[in-house]
Amino acid sequence: MAVRLNPYLHFSGNAREAMELYRSVFGGHLDVMTFGDVGGGGDEYPTDGVMHASLRTEHGLELMASDGHDPDAGGPDKVSLSLSGDDLPTLTRWFEALAEGGKVDVPLEKQVWGDTFGQVTDRFGMRWLVNVATPTG
């Protein structure tokens, strides 16, 4: 098996909602395991809380997430999620979908380095960087 680095997002009770949004944006297959699926979360976590979720897409993206972990472990002050490539229509569509209910920090537009770039904080507080490479030629 090849080695991969995958973002693991931490939420405070809304991991399922966030991952369902990301599935609606990126497509793919979402697996969700709740605390109840593994015998319950005790007094600390609700049985329907997400113990582990994994989203794998046909574009090769993989996101993982859970509820109830250390609130200081993640969030926009700790990490940004970067999407990059040369498919302007797809990356624009994703940017716009992530911006719904969120906040556009930097509009998706041509930048001084030649690429199209934008930054959005989605409605769950996750910061996404979107860079579309300018075709060479």
C-alpha positions in Angstrom: 0.0 0.0 0.0 1.2 3.5 -0.9 1.6 6.1 1.9 -1.0 8.8 2.0 -1.6 12.0 4.0 -5.3 12.6 4.7 -6.9 15.5 6.5 -8.8 14.4 9.7 -11.3 17.0 10.7 -12.6 17.4 14.3 -16.2 18.7 15.0 -18.3 19.3 18.1 -21.4 17.3 17.3 -21.9 18.2 13.6 -19.4 15.9 11.8 -22.1 14.0 10.0 -23.7 17.2 8.6 -20.3 18.5 7.5 -19.3 15.3 5.8 -22.6 15.1 4.0 -22.0 18.6 2.7 -18.6 17.6 1.5 -20.0 14.5 -0.2 -22.6 16.8 -1.9 -19.7 19.1 -3.1 -17.1 16.5 -4.1 -19.2 13.4 -4.7 -17.8 10.0 -3.6 -18.7 7.4 -1.0 -19.2 8.4 2.7 -18.8 5.8 5.5 -19.9 6.8 8.9 -19.4 4.9 12.2 -21.2 6.2 15.2 -20.2 5.8 18.9 -23.3 3.6 19.1 -22.0 1.3 16.4 -19.1 0.4 18.7 -20.9 0.0 21.9 -21.8 3.6 22.8 -19.9 6.7 23.8 -20.5 6.5 27.5 -21.4 9.7 29.3 -19.0 11.7 27.1 -20.4 11.1 23.6 -23.9 10.6 22.2 -24.5 7.2 20.6 -25.4 8.9 17.3 -22.2 11.0 17.4 -19.7 10.3 14.7 -16.8 8.2 16.0 -15.2 8.0 12.5 -16.3 9.1 9.0 -14.4 8.7 5.8 -15.2 10.3 2.4 -13.4 8.9 -0.7 -14.1 10.5 -4.1 -13.5 9.6 -7.7 -11.1 12.6 -7.9 -8.8 10.8 -5.4 -9.7 13.1 -2.4 -10.1 11.5 1.0 -11.4 13.3 4.1 -11.9 11.8 7.5 -13.7 13.3 10.5 -15.1 12.7 14.0 -17.1 14.3 16.8 -16.1 14.8 20.3 -12.3 15.0 20.3 -10.1 17.7 21.7 -11.7 21.0 20.5 -8.2 22.5 20.1 -7.1 19.7 17.7 -8.5 21.2 14.6 -10.3 24.2 13.0 -9.3 27.1 10.8 -6.7 28.4 13.2 -4.7 25.2 13.0 -5.1 24.0 9.4 -6.3 25.0 5.9 -7.5 22.5 3.4 -6.0 23.1 -0.1 -7.7 22.1 -3.4 -5.6 22.5 -6.5 -5.5 21.5 -10.1 -6.2 22.8 -13.6 -9.9 22.0 -13.9 -11.4 25.5 -13.6 -15.1 24.5 -13.9 -14.8 21.8 -11.2 -12.8 23.8 -8.8 -15.0 26.8 -9.3 -18.1 24.7 -8.6 -16.5 23.3 -5.4 -15.5 26.8 -4.3 -19.0 28.1 -4.7 -20.6 25.2 -3.0 -18.3 25.5 0.0 -19.1 29.2 0.2 -22.8 28.6 0.6 -23.6 29.5 4.2 -20.0 30.3 4.8 -17.8 33.3 4.0 -15.6 34.1 1.0 -12.3 35.3 2.5 -10.6 35.9 -0.9 -12.7 35.9 -4.1 -11.8 33.2 -6.6 -10.0 35.3 -9.2 -6.7 35.6 -11.2 -3.8 36.4 -8.9 -0.4 38.1 -9.4 1.4 34.7 -9.7 -0.8 33.9 -12.7 -3.2 31.3 -11.2 -6.8 31.7 -10.2 -7.0 31.5 -6.4 -9.6 32.0 -3.7 -10.2 31.2 0.0 -13.4 30.4 1.7 -14.4 29.5 5.2 -17.3 27.0 5.0 -20.3 27.1 7.4 -18.5 24.6 9.7 -15.6 27.0 10.1 -13.1 25.0 7.9 -10.9 27.1 5.7 -10.4 26.0 2.1 -7.8 27.3 -0.3 -8.6 26.8 -4.0 -5.9 27.2 -6.6 -6.4 26.7 -10.3 -3.2 26.5 -12.2 -3.0 28.5 -15.4 -2.4 26.3 -18.4 1.1 26.5 -19.8 1.5 26.8 -23.5 
